[in-house]
Amino acid sequence: MSKPNFKQRFRYYFENTMSSGPKGVIKWLGIASLIVVVVLGAAIYLFGIKGSPDDNEGLGFIEGAWQILMSTLDQGAMAADYGWEFRAVRFIATLASLFLLSILIGTISSGIDAKIEELKKGKSKVLETNHTLILGWSDKIFTIINEIIEANSNQKRARIVILADRNKEELDDEIRQNVPNTKTTKIITRSGSPLSARDIAVVNPNKARSIIVLTEDDQYADTNTIKSVLAITNNQNRKKGQYHIVAELKDDINLEAANLVANDEAVYIQSSDLISRMIAQTCRQSGLSIVYNNLMQFEGDEIYFSHEPSLNGSTYKDALHKYDKSSVMGIVNKENKILINPPMDYIIQDSDQIIAISEDDDTVILSSSLPESFYLESIQRAPEQAAQSENTLILGWNEKGFGIIRELDNYVVKGSNVHVVSDDLQLATSIKALNNELSQQISFQHGNINDRQTLVDLKPESYDHIIVLSSFDLDIQQSDARTLICLLHLRSISEKVNKDFAIVSEMRDQQNKELGVVAKADDFIVSEDLLSLMIAQISENKFLKNVYDVLFESEGSEIYLRPANQYVKAETKINFHTILESAAQRNETAIGYRRSSEARDPDTNFGIYINPSKKETLTLSNDDYIIVLAED
C-alpha cells in the first residue's frame, strides 16, 4: 500500500475529531475562527488598510487582527468604520463569524438535546438504599407495585426502583396511569436490560432489601429469570451478605437449574403448579379463593410472625385465645419448620414464633385479659358425612388442566369422575391416558363451551363441581369474553333447572371479575393477580413462602370451609372464642367464618370474615360456614 499523503491524513484526522461529538466540532470551529482572524489581519497589514482618517501608515498586523476579532464577536459594530477597504474586510469577517457562530450554536444546542435525551433514558446510577428492586416488566407489575405501596404506607421514605428494557418515559407514563396514588412511596425507573450485570449494577442491587424478578410471558421466561438471578448472585461486585430474591418459574423442570444459580438466595414461585393446586382446592369449596386473596393482600389482615416469650410453656390451644386482634394459625419452631395447626397440646418453646393473621405486625399482641365467656352450651359436634365419589366438569383447557386433575386426585375418593370438554381434539389421547395413573375416571369430549346446546346436553346439574378454564391461545379480553359467555349460559341453565351450580372460573383480567359476578360463579381465580399478591408478600417476608407451601400441599393441614352446624348450634348467641374452642376440640384452628346470605355480595367481601373480633357476639345459620385449618 502507498504511503498516505497529507490530504488523506488531514481528512482522517478531521473525520475522527468530528465524530467525537460536540467537543470535536467546537475544536474545528475554533481553528476556523483563528484562521479567519489571522488571514484578514494579515490582509489589513499587507495592503496597508487604514482604520481611521488619522491613521497615516495603516493598521499593523496585531491591531488589524484585533479589529477582525472584535468584528467576529460583535457583528453590529460597523457604523463607525472608515474606508471601503476596511469595511470590506470587516464585512467578510462578520459574514464568517455569522456562519461559524450559527454552527457553534447548533452544535451546543444539539449537545444539550443529546444530554437531555440521555438523562431521559435513565442511565444514571441509583443511590437509594433499603429499596424494593423490580427487574423486568410484565402484566403483574402494577398489582405488585400497589401491594408494596400498601405495605410501605407506615414508612416515611419508602422507595421502589424498577429496571426494564423499555424507554424510561414509557415506563413512567404507564406507572402514572396505573398507579395514581403512591402514598409514601417514591417510584424510580431506569432503562436497561435485566439480563445484564452492568445494567443491574445501575439500580444498586447490593443495597436493596428485596429483589423481584419479572419476565414476559413467553417461551424464554424461565431462561431469562435464571439469567437475571445469575447476574445478581454471581457478580464479582456482589455484596458479602445474602440477597433476598423472589422470582417466578413457569415450568417445574427448570427448578433444579434455577436453584443451582440461586445459592439459597432466591425464592421461586412455580406459577402453573400453584394455580393448579388452588383451582383444585377451590372448586371443592366455595369461597376459598376469596380467603386466599384476603390473606395475600396487604390491605386488611395478612400473615405475620411474632416471638412472644410470655407464651413459653403454654399449649398451642391456650395461645389461640390469648390474642384479641389476631388469629393464631401455627408455629415456627427452632428448626424453622412451619407447623400449621399443630396438635392442641403442643408446648410452645422459648425459641418458637407464633404465626398469626393480623392487621399489621405491630397488632400481634397478647390480650390484656382472658375471654369472659365461651358460650359452651352452644358448642356441638355434628357427625361428619362419609366421603362420597365426586363428579367434576372441566370446560375449556390450558396447561394447568393436567395439574388440576392430578391435584384433585389427592382429595377425592376412588370412583370419582372428571369430564373435560374442549375444542382441541389433540388433547383427547393425553387426557384419557391419565386413567392409567389416577384413581379418578377421566373422559374427554370435543365441543364448543360457548355453544348453549352443548352445555345443555352435558347436564351440568349432575356435576358436583364445574371448572371453567381460560384459553391462552386468545388474547386476554377475548379469553375472558369466552369465559363470561360460558358462565352466562350456565347461569341460564341453572335457573331453568332450579339448581345452583358450584362453579369456579379462571379469569385473566381482574376487571372482568366484576362482570363475572353477574354470572353467579362461586369463585374467580385471577391467576396473574394471585401470583402478584404472593410475590409482593414474599418480597416483604421470604419465610411466607414456606407457609404457602404447607397450605397448598394436599398433605397436612389446609384451609377448609365447613358447615357451621358441625361446630355450634344454629341461631344461638355465640362469639368467636366459642368457635375457636369448638374447632380446637376437633384438633382444628378456626380463623374466620362465611355467611352464605352474603355469598353473592362483593360489598361484604362475599360473606368472608377473616380474623373477626373474638369478643363480639354473633349468630350463624345452618347455611353458614366456619373457616378452619384442618387435615382432610
C-alpha positions as CSV (number, residue, x, y, z in Angstrom):
1,M,0.0,0.0,0.0
2,S,1.2,3.5,-0.8
3,K,2.0,5.9,2.0
4,P,-1.0,8.2,2.8
5,N,-0.5,11.8,1.6
6,F,-1.1,14.9,3.6
7,K,-4.7,15.3,2.3
8,Q,-5.6,11.8,3.3
9,R,-4.0,12.2,6.8
10,F,-5.8,15.5,7.3
11,R,-9.2,14.1,6.2
12,Y,-8.7,11.0,8.5
13,Y,-7.9,13.3,11.5
14,F,-10.8,15.6,10.6
15,E,-13.3,12.8,10.5
16,N,-12.1,11.3,13.8
17,T,-12.3,14.6,15.7
18,M,-15.7,15.4,14.1
19,S,-17.2,12.0,15.1
20,S,-16.1,12.5,18.7
21,G,-19.1,14.7,19.3
22,P,-19.7,18.4,20.1
23,K,-16.1,18.8,21.5
24,G,-14.6,17.9,18.1
25,V,-16.9,20.4,16.3
26,I,-16.1,23.2,18.7
27,K,-12.4,22.5,18.3
28,W,-12.6,22.9,14.5
29,L,-14.8,26.0,14.8
30,G,-12.1,27.5,17.0
31,I,-9.4,26.7,14.4
32,A,-11.6,28.1,11.6
33,S,-12.1,31.3,13.6
34,L,-8.4,31.7,14.3
35,I,-7.6,31.2,10.6
36,V,-10.2,33.9,9.7
37,V,-8.7,36.4,12.2
38,V,-5.1,35.7,11.1
39,V,-5.8,35.8,7.3
40,L,-7.9,39.0,7.5
41,G,-5.5,40.6,9.9
42,A,-2.6,39.8,7.6
43,A,-4.6,41.3,4.7
44,I,-5.1,44.6,6.6
45,Y,-1.3,44.7,7.3
46,L,-0.1,43.8,3.8
47,F,-2.4,46.2,1.9
48,G,-1.9,49.0,4.4
49,I,-5.6,49.4,5.1
50,K,-6.4,52.3,7.4
51,G,-8.8,52.0,10.3
52,S,-9.4,55.8,10.7
53,P,-8.7,59.2,9.0
54,D,-5.9,59.9,11.4
55,D,-4.1,56.6,10.6
56,N,-1.3,57.6,8.2
57,E,0.5,54.3,7.8
58,G,-2.4,51.8,8.1
59,L,-3.1,49.3,10.8
60,G,-0.4,46.8,11.9
61,F,-0.9,43.1,12.0
62,I,-1.7,42.9,15.7
63,E,-4.1,45.8,15.6
64,G,-5.7,44.5,12.4
65,A,-6.2,41.1,13.8
66,W,-7.7,42.6,17.0
67,Q,-10.2,44.6,14.9
68,I,-11.2,41.4,13.0
69,L,-11.6,39.5,16.3
70,M,-13.9,42.3,17.6
71,S,-15.9,42.0,14.3
72,T,-16.4,38.3,14.9
73,L,-17.6,38.9,18.4
74,D,-19.8,42.0,17.8
75,Q,-21.2,41.8,14.2
76,G,-23.2,45.0,14.6
77,A,-20.4,47.5,15.4
78,M,-19.5,48.6,11.9
79,A,-21.2,52.0,11.6
80,A,-18.0,53.9,12.6
81,D,-15.7,52.0,10.2
82,Y,-13.5,54.2,8.0
83,G,-12.8,53.5,4.3
84,W,-14.3,50.9,2.0
85,E,-11.2,48.7,2.2
86,F,-11.5,48.4,5.9
87,R,-15.3,48.0,5.7
88,A,-14.9,45.2,3.2
89,V,-12.5,43.3,5.4
90,R,-14.7,43.8,8.4
91,F,-17.8,42.7,6.4
92,I,-16.0,39.5,5.3
93,A,-15.1,38.9,9.0
94,T,-18.7,39.5,10.0
95,L,-20.1,37.0,7.4
96,A,-17.6,34.4,8.5
97,S,-18.4,34.9,12.2
98,L,-22.2,34.6,11.5
99,F,-21.6,31.3,9.7
100,L,-19.3,29.9,12.4
101,L,-21.4,31.2,15.2
102,S,-24.5,29.5,13.7
103,I,-22.7,26.2,13.6
104,L,-21.5,26.7,17.1
105,I,-25.0,27.5,18.5
106,G,-26.4,24.5,16.5
107,T,-23.7,22.2,17.9
108,I,-24.2,23.4,21.5
109,S,-28.0,23.0,21.2
110,S,-27.6,19.5,19.7
111,G,-25.3,18.6,22.5
112,I,-27.7,19.8,25.2
113,D,-30.6,17.9,23.5
114,A,-28.5,14.8,23.3
115,K,-27.7,15.1,27.0
116,I,-31.3,15.6,27.9
117,E,-32.3,12.6,25.9
118,E,-29.6,10.6,27.7
119,L,-31.0,11.7,31.0
120,K,-34.5,10.7,29.9
121,K,-33.2,7.2,29.2
122,G,-32.5,6.8,32.9
123,K,-28.9,5.6,32.8
124,S,-27.6,7.3,35.9
125,K,-26.8,5.2,39.0
126,V,-29.5,4.8,41.6
127,L,-28.3,6.0,45.1
128,E,-31.3,4.7,47.0
129,T,-30.8,2.1,49.8
130,N,-33.2,-0.3,51.5
131,H,-35.4,-0.2,48.4
132,T,-37.5,-2.8,46.7
133,L,-35.9,-3.6,43.4
134,I,-38.0,-4.9,40.5
135,L,-36.1,-6.3,37.5
136,G,-38.2,-6.7,34.3
137,W,-41.7,-5.9,33.2
138,S,-44.9,-7.9,32.9
139,D,-48.6,-7.6,33.5
140,K,-48.1,-8.4,37.2
141,I,-46.1,-5.4,37.9
142,F,-48.9,-2.9,38.7
143,T,-50.5,-5.3,41.3
144,I,-47.1,-5.8,42.8
145,I,-46.4,-2.1,43.0
146,N,-49.8,-1.3,44.6
147,E,-49.3,-4.1,47.2
148,I,-45.8,-2.9,48.1
149,I,-47.1,0.7,48.3
150,E,-49.7,-0.5,50.8
151,A,-47.1,-2.4,52.8
152,N,-44.9,0.7,52.9
153,S,-47.8,3.0,54.0
154,N,-46.4,3.2,57.5
155,Q,-42.9,4.2,56.3
156,K,-42.0,7.8,55.6
157,R,-39.4,7.3,52.9
158,A,-40.1,4.1,51.0
159,R,-38.7,3.5,47.5
160,I,-39.4,1.2,44.6
161,V,-36.8,1.0,41.9
162,I,-37.6,-0.6,38.5
163,L,-35.2,-1.7,35.8
164,A,-36.8,-2.7,32.5
165,D,-35.8,-2.9,28.9
166,R,-38.1,-0.1,27.8
167,N,-37.9,3.6,27.3
168,K,-37.9,5.4,30.6
169,E,-40.6,7.9,29.6
170,E,-42.8,4.9,28.6
171,L,-42.3,3.3,32.0
172,D,-43.1,6.5,33.9
173,D,-46.3,7.1,31.8
174,E,-47.6,3.6,32.4
175,I,-46.9,3.7,36.1
176,R,-48.6,7.1,36.4
177,Q,-51.6,5.8,34.5
178,N,-52.0,2.5,36.5
179,V,-50.7,3.6,39.9
180,P,-52.3,7.1,40.6
181,N,-51.6,7.2,44.3
182,T,-48.1,6.1,45.5
183,K,-48.8,7.4,49.1
184,T,-45.4,7.5,51.0
185,T,-43.6,5.5,48.3
186,K,-41.5,7.1,45.5
187,I,-41.1,5.1,42.3
188,I,-37.8,5.4,40.4
189,T,-37.3,3.9,36.9
190,R,-34.3,3.0,34.9
191,S,-34.0,1.8,31.3
192,G,-31.8,-1.2,30.8
193,S,-31.6,-5.0,30.4
194,P,-32.5,-7.1,33.5
195,L,-30.2,-9.8,31.9
196,S,-27.1,-7.6,32.0
197,A,-25.0,-7.4,35.2
198,R,-23.7,-4.0,34.1
199,D,-27.3,-2.6,33.8
200,I,-28.4,-4.2,37.1
201,A,-25.5,-2.5,38.8
202,V,-27.1,0.9,38.0
203,V,-30.1,0.1,40.2
204,N,-27.9,-0.7,43.3
205,P,-28.9,-4.3,44.0
206,N,-26.4,-4.6,46.8
207,K,-28.3,-2.1,48.9
208,A,-31.8,-3.4,48.0
209,R,-33.8,-5.0,50.8
210,S,-35.6,-7.3,48.3
211,I,-35.3,-8.0,44.6
212,I,-38.3,-9.2,42.4
213,V,-37.5,-10.7,39.0
214,L,-40.3,-10.5,36.4
215,T,-40.2,-11.7,32.8
216,E,-42.5,-11.5,29.9
217,D,-44.9,-14.5,29.5
218,D,-43.2,-16.3,26.6
219,Q,-41.2,-19.4,25.9
220,Y,-38.0,-17.9,27.2
221,A,-39.4,-16.7,30.5
222,D,-37.7,-19.2,32.7
223,T,-34.4,-18.9,30.9
224,N,-34.5,-15.1,31.3
225,T,-35.4,-15.5,35.0
226,I,-32.4,-17.8,35.7
227,K,-30.1,-15.4,33.8
228,S,-31.2,-12.4,35.8
229,V,-30.7,-14.3,39.1
230,L,-27.3,-15.4,37.9
231,A,-26.3,-11.8,37.0
232,I,-27.0,-10.9,40.6
233,T,-25.7,-13.8,42.7
234,N,-22.6,-14.5,40.6
235,N,-21.5,-10.9,40.0
236,Q,-17.9,-10.2,41.0
237,N,-19.1,-6.9,42.6
238,R,-21.8,-8.6,44.7
239,K,-22.3,-7.8,48.3
240,K,-21.0,-10.1,51.1
241,G,-24.3,-10.9,52.7
242,Q,-27.2,-12.8,51.1
243,Y,-29.7,-11.3,48.7
244,H,-33.5,-11.7,49.1
245,I,-34.7,-12.5,45.6
246,V,-38.2,-13.5,44.6
247,A,-38.8,-14.9,41.1
248,E,-41.5,-16.8,39.1
249,L,-40.9,-20.0,37.3
250,K,-43.3,-21.2,34.6
251,D,-42.1,-24.8,34.2
252,D,-41.2,-27.1,37.1
253,I,-38.4,-28.8,35.2
254,N,-36.4,-25.6,35.3
255,L,-36.4,-25.5,39.2
256,E,-33.2,-27.6,39.6
257,A,-31.2,-25.4,37.2
258,A,-32.7,-22.2,38.9
259,N,-31.6,-23.5,42.4
260,L,-28.1,-24.0,41.1
261,V,-27.6,-20.3,40.4
262,A,-29.6,-19.1,43.4
263,N,-27.1,-20.0,46.2
264,D,-30.1,-20.2,48.6
265,E,-30.7,-16.5,48.0
266,A,-33.7,-16.8,45.7
267,V,-37.3,-17.9,46.4
268,Y,-39.0,-19.3,43.3
269,I,-42.8,-19.4,42.8
270,Q,-43.8,-22.2,40.5
271,S,-46.8,-20.4,39.0
272,S,-48.5,-23.2,37.0
273,D,-48.3,-25.7,39.8
274,L,-49.5,-23.1,42.4
275,I,-52.6,-22.1,40.4
276,S,-53.5,-25.7,39.6
277,R,-53.5,-26.6,43.3
278,M,-55.5,-23.5,44.1
279,I,-58.2,-24.3,41.5
280,A,-58.4,-27.9,42.6
281,Q,-58.9,-26.9,46.2
282,T,-61.3,-24.0,45.4
283,C,-63.6,-26.0,43.1
284,R,-64.5,-28.2,46.1
285,Q,-65.0,-25.3,48.5
286,S,-66.9,-22.2,47.5
287,G,-65.3,-19.0,48.8
288,L,-61.8,-20.5,49.3
289,S,-60.2,-18.3,46.6
290,I,-61.5,-15.2,48.4
291,V,-59.9,-16.4,51.6
292,Y,-56.6,-16.8,49.8
293,N,-57.0,-13.4,48.3
294,N,-57.6,-11.8,51.6
295,L,-54.6,-13.4,53.2
296,M,-52.3,-12.4,50.4
297,Q,-53.3,-8.7,50.3
298,F,-51.5,-6.1,52.5
299,E,-54.8,-4.2,52.7
300,G,-56.8,-5.8,55.6
301,D,-55.4,-8.8,57.5
302,E,-52.4,-10.9,56.4
303,I,-49.9,-13.4,57.9
304,Y,-47.2,-12.3,60.3
305,F,-44.5,-13.9,62.6
306,S,-44.1,-12.9,66.2
307,H,-41.9,-14.1,69.1
308,E,-43.8,-13.9,72.4
309,P,-41.6,-15.1,75.3
310,S,-44.6,-15.0,77.8
311,L,-46.2,-17.9,75.9
312,N,-43.2,-20.2,76.8
313,G,-44.7,-23.3,78.4
314,S,-48.2,-22.7,77.2
315,T,-50.0,-25.0,74.9
316,Y,-51.0,-24.1,71.3
317,K,-54.6,-24.3,72.3
318,D,-54.1,-21.7,75.1
319,A,-52.4,-19.4,72.6
320,L,-55.5,-19.4,70.4
321,H,-57.5,-17.5,73.0
322,K,-54.8,-15.1,74.1
323,Y,-55.0,-12.7,71.1
324,D,-57.9,-10.2,70.7
325,K,-56.9,-8.7,67.4
326,S,-55.0,-11.6,65.8
327,S,-55.8,-15.2,64.9
328,V,-53.1,-17.7,65.6
329,M,-52.7,-20.3,62.9
330,G,-49.4,-22.1,63.6
331,I,-45.9,-22.2,65.0
332,V,-42.4,-21.8,63.6
333,N,-40.1,-24.0,65.7
334,K,-36.4,-23.6,66.4
335,E,-35.5,-25.6,63.3
336,N,-37.5,-23.0,61.3
337,K,-40.1,-25.7,60.4
338,I,-43.6,-24.4,59.7
339,L,-46.3,-26.1,61.8
340,I,-49.7,-25.1,60.6
341,N,-52.4,-26.2,63.0
342,P,-50.1,-28.2,65.2
343,P,-51.5,-30.6,67.9
344,M,-53.5,-28.6,70.5
345,D,-51.3,-29.9,73.3
346,Y,-48.1,-28.7,71.6
347,I,-46.0,-26.9,74.2
348,I,-44.6,-23.6,73.0
349,Q,-40.9,-23.2,73.5
350,D,-39.0,-20.0,74.1
351,S,-37.4,-20.2,70.6
352,D,-40.7,-20.7,68.9
353,Q,-42.5,-18.0,66.9
354,I,-46.3,-17.5,66.6
355,I,-47.8,-17.5,63.0
356,A,-50.8,-15.2,63.2
357,I,-53.3,-13.4,60.9
358,S,-53.4,-9.8,61.9
359,E,-53.9,-6.3,60.5
360,D,-50.3,-5.3,60.9
361,D,-47.1,-6.7,62.5
362,D,-47.5,-4.3,65.5
363,T,-51.0,-5.6,66.2
364,V,-49.9,-9.2,67.0
365,I,-50.0,-8.5,70.8
366,L,-51.3,-10.5,73.7
367,S,-54.7,-9.7,75.2
368,S,-54.8,-7.8,78.5
369,S,-57.4,-10.3,79.8
370,L,-58.7,-13.8,79.1
371,P,-62.1,-14.2,77.5
372,E,-65.1,-13.9,79.8
373,S,-67.3,-16.5,78.2
374,F,-67.1,-19.3,75.6
375,Y,-70.9,-19.9,75.4
376,L,-70.1,-23.6,75.9
377,E,-73.7,-24.5,75.8
378,S,-73.8,-23.6,72.1
379,I,-71.0,-25.9,71.1
380,Q,-72.0,-29.1,69.3
381,R,-70.2,-31.7,67.3
382,A,-72.4,-32.9,64.5
383,P,-71.3,-36.1,62.8
384,E,-69.3,-35.7,59.6
385,Q,-70.7,-37.2,56.4
386,A,-68.8,-40.0,54.9
387,A,-66.8,-39.1,51.8
388,Q,-68.5,-39.9,48.5
389,S,-67.4,-40.0,44.9
390,E,-67.4,-36.6,43.1
391,N,-68.1,-35.7,39.5
392,T,-66.2,-32.7,38.1
393,L,-66.8,-31.0,34.8
394,I,-63.9,-29.0,33.2
395,L,-64.9,-26.6,30.5
396,G,-62.1,-25.3,28.3
397,W,-58.4,-26.2,28.6
398,N,-54.9,-24.8,29.2
399,E,-51.6,-26.1,30.5
400,K,-52.9,-26.0,34.1
401,G,-55.6,-28.7,33.4
402,F,-53.3,-31.7,33.9
403,G,-52.1,-30.3,37.2
404,I,-55.7,-29.6,38.4
405,I,-56.8,-33.2,37.6
406,R,-53.7,-34.6,39.4
407,E,-54.3,-32.4,42.4
408,L,-58.0,-33.4,42.6
409,D,-56.9,-37.0,42.8
410,N,-55.3,-36.2,46.2
411,Y,-58.7,-35.2,47.6
412,V,-61.5,-37.3,46.0
413,V,-62.3,-40.9,46.7
414,K,-61.9,-43.7,44.2
415,G,-64.8,-43.9,41.8
416,S,-64.8,-40.1,41.2
417,N,-65.0,-38.8,37.6
418,V,-63.6,-35.8,35.6
419,H,-65.2,-34.9,32.3
420,V,-63.2,-32.5,30.1
421,V,-64.8,-30.5,27.2
422,S,-62.6,-28.6,24.8
423,D,-62.4,-27.7,21.1
424,D,-58.8,-29.1,20.9
425,L,-59.0,-32.6,19.5
426,Q,-55.3,-33.2,20.2
427,L,-56.0,-33.4,23.9
428,A,-58.1,-36.5,23.7
429,T,-55.3,-39.0,23.8
430,S,-53.2,-37.3,26.5
431,I,-56.2,-36.7,28.8
432,K,-57.5,-40.2,28.5
433,A,-54.0,-41.5,29.3
434,L,-54.4,-40.1,32.8
435,N,-56.7,-43.0,33.6
436,N,-53.6,-45.2,33.8
437,E,-52.1,-43.2,36.7
438,L,-55.0,-41.8,38.6
439,S,-57.8,-43.2,40.7
440,Q,-60.4,-41.0,39.0
441,Q,-62.1,-41.9,35.7
442,I,-61.1,-39.2,33.1
443,S,-63.1,-38.7,29.9
444,F,-62.9,-36.2,27.0
445,Q,-65.5,-34.6,24.8
446,H,-64.8,-32.4,21.8
447,G,-67.1,-29.4,21.9
448,N,-67.5,-25.6,22.0
449,I,-68.1,-24.3,25.6
450,N,-69.8,-21.2,24.2
451,D,-72.5,-23.3,22.5
452,R,-75.6,-23.4,24.7
453,Q,-76.8,-26.7,23.3
454,T,-73.5,-28.4,24.1
455,L,-73.8,-27.2,27.7
456,V,-77.4,-28.3,28.0
457,D,-76.5,-31.8,26.7
458,L,-73.8,-32.1,29.3
459,K,-76.4,-31.8,32.0
460,P,-74.3,-29.6,34.3
461,E,-76.8,-30.0,37.1
462,S,-75.5,-33.6,37.5
463,Y,-71.9,-32.5,38.4
464,D,-70.7,-31.6,41.9
465,H,-68.1,-29.2,40.7
466,I,-67.7,-27.2,37.4
467,I,-64.4,-25.5,36.4
468,V,-64.2,-23.1,33.5
469,L,-60.6,-22.6,32.3
470,S,-59.2,-19.6,30.3
471,S,-57.8,-20.0,26.8
472,F,-54.2,-18.8,26.5
473,D,-54.4,-19.2,22.7
474,L,-56.5,-16.0,22.7
475,D,-55.7,-12.5,24.0
476,I,-56.7,-11.6,27.5
477,Q,-60.0,-9.9,26.6
478,Q,-61.1,-12.4,24.1
479,S,-60.3,-15.2,26.5
480,D,-62.3,-13.6,29.3
481,A,-65.2,-12.9,27.0
482,R,-65.3,-16.5,26.1
483,T,-65.3,-17.5,29.8
484,L,-68.1,-15.0,30.5
485,I,-70.3,-16.2,27.7
486,C,-69.9,-19.8,29.1
487,L,-70.8,-18.6,32.6
488,L,-73.9,-16.7,31.4
489,H,-75.1,-19.9,29.6
490,L,-74.5,-21.9,32.8
491,R,-76.5,-19.4,34.9
492,S,-79.4,-19.6,32.5
493,I,-79.4,-23.4,32.6
494,S,-79.1,-23.2,36.4
495,E,-82.2,-21.0,36.6
496,K,-84.1,-23.3,34.2
497,V,-83.4,-26.5,36.2
498,N,-83.7,-24.6,39.5
499,K,-80.4,-25.7,40.9
500,D,-77.3,-23.7,41.9
501,F,-74.1,-24.9,40.2
502,A,-70.8,-24.9,42.1
503,I,-68.7,-23.1,39.5
504,V,-65.0,-22.0,39.7
505,S,-63.9,-19.8,36.8
506,E,-60.4,-18.7,35.8
507,M,-60.1,-15.1,34.7
508,R,-57.1,-13.3,33.2
509,D,-58.1,-9.7,33.9
510,Q,-59.1,-8.6,37.4
511,Q,-61.5,-6.0,36.0
512,N,-63.5,-8.7,34.2
513,K,-64.0,-10.5,37.5
514,E,-66.6,-7.8,38.4
515,L,-68.5,-8.6,35.2
516,G,-68.4,-12.3,36.1
517,V,-70.2,-11.7,39.4
518,V,-73.4,-11.3,37.3
519,A,-73.0,-14.9,36.2
520,K,-73.1,-16.1,39.8
521,A,-70.0,-18.2,39.7
522,D,-68.9,-19.2,43.2
523,D,-65.2,-18.2,42.8
524,F,-63.0,-16.5,40.3
525,I,-59.3,-17.4,40.1
526,V,-57.4,-14.5,38.5
527,S,-54.0,-16.2,38.0
528,E,-51.9,-13.2,37.4
529,D,-53.3,-11.3,40.4
530,L,-52.8,-14.2,42.8
531,L,-49.2,-14.6,41.7
532,S,-48.6,-10.9,42.0
533,L,-50.0,-10.8,45.5
534,M,-47.9,-13.8,46.6
535,I,-44.7,-12.3,45.0
536,A,-45.3,-9.0,46.9
537,Q,-45.9,-10.8,50.2
538,I,-42.8,-12.9,49.9
539,S,-40.7,-9.9,48.9
540,E,-41.6,-8.5,52.3
541,N,-41.0,-11.8,54.2
542,K,-39.3,-14.7,52.5
543,F,-40.4,-17.2,55.2
544,L,-44.1,-16.7,54.0
545,K,-43.1,-19.0,51.0
546,N,-42.8,-21.9,53.5
547,V,-46.3,-21.1,54.9
548,Y,-47.9,-21.1,51.5
549,D,-46.1,-24.3,50.5
550,V,-47.7,-26.0,53.5
551,L,-51.2,-24.5,52.9
552,F,-51.2,-25.6,49.3
553,E,-49.9,-29.1,49.9
554,S,-52.5,-31.9,49.9
555,E,-50.8,-33.4,52.9
556,G,-51.0,-31.8,56.4
557,S,-53.4,-29.0,57.4
558,E,-55.1,-26.8,54.8
559,I,-57.9,-24.2,54.8
560,Y,-61.4,-25.6,54.7
561,L,-64.9,-24.1,54.8
562,R,-67.0,-26.5,56.8
563,P,-70.7,-26.2,57.8
564,A,-71.1,-24.1,60.9
565,N,-73.6,-26.5,62.4
566,Q,-70.8,-29.0,62.8
567,Y,-69.3,-26.7,65.4
568,V,-72.0,-24.6,67.0
569,K,-75.8,-24.6,67.3
570,A,-77.6,-22.5,64.6
571,E,-79.3,-19.2,65.5
572,T,-77.8,-19.2,69.0
573,K,-75.8,-16.5,70.7
574,I,-72.0,-17.1,70.4
575,N,-68.7,-15.3,69.9
576,F,-65.6,-16.3,68.0
577,H,-64.0,-17.6,71.2
578,T,-66.8,-20.2,71.2
579,I,-66.0,-21.2,67.6
580,L,-62.3,-21.4,68.4
581,E,-63.0,-23.7,71.4
582,S,-65.3,-25.9,69.3
583,A,-62.8,-26.2,66.5
584,A,-60.0,-26.9,68.9
585,Q,-61.9,-29.9,70.3
586,R,-61.7,-31.3,66.8
587,N,-58.0,-30.5,66.6
588,E,-58.7,-27.7,64.1
589,T,-57.8,-24.0,64.1
590,A,-60.7,-21.6,63.3
591,I,-59.6,-18.3,61.5
592,G,-63.0,-17.0,60.3
593,Y,-66.4,-17.7,59.0
594,R,-68.7,-17.2,56.0
595,R,-72.3,-16.0,55.8
596,S,-74.0,-17.7,52.9
597,S,-76.6,-14.9,52.7
598,E,-73.8,-12.6,51.6
599,A,-72.1,-15.0,49.2
600,R,-73.0,-13.0,46.1
601,D,-72.4,-9.6,47.5
602,P,-68.9,-8.1,46.7
603,D,-69.5,-5.2,49.1
604,T,-69.4,-7.6,52.0
605,N,-66.4,-9.5,50.7
606,F,-68.8,-12.2,49.5
607,G,-69.6,-13.0,53.1
608,I,-66.0,-13.9,54.1
609,Y,-64.8,-12.7,57.5
610,I,-61.2,-13.4,58.3
611,N,-59.7,-12.8,61.8
612,P,-63.0,-11.4,63.2
613,S,-63.4,-9.9,66.7
614,K,-63.4,-12.7,69.2
615,K,-65.5,-10.9,71.8
616,E,-68.3,-9.6,69.6
617,T,-71.4,-11.7,69.8
618,L,-73.0,-13.2,66.6
619,T,-75.3,-15.9,65.4
620,L,-74.8,-18.3,62.5
621,S,-77.4,-20.2,60.4
622,N,-77.3,-23.8,59.2
623,D,-76.2,-22.5,55.8
624,D,-73.1,-20.6,57.1
625,Y,-69.5,-22.0,57.3
626,I,-66.6,-21.9,59.6
627,I,-63.2,-21.3,58.0
628,V,-60.7,-23.7,59.7
629,L,-57.2,-25.1,59.3
630,A,-57.5,-28.8,59.4
631,E,-56.4,-32.1,58.0
632,D,-58.8,-33.7,55.4
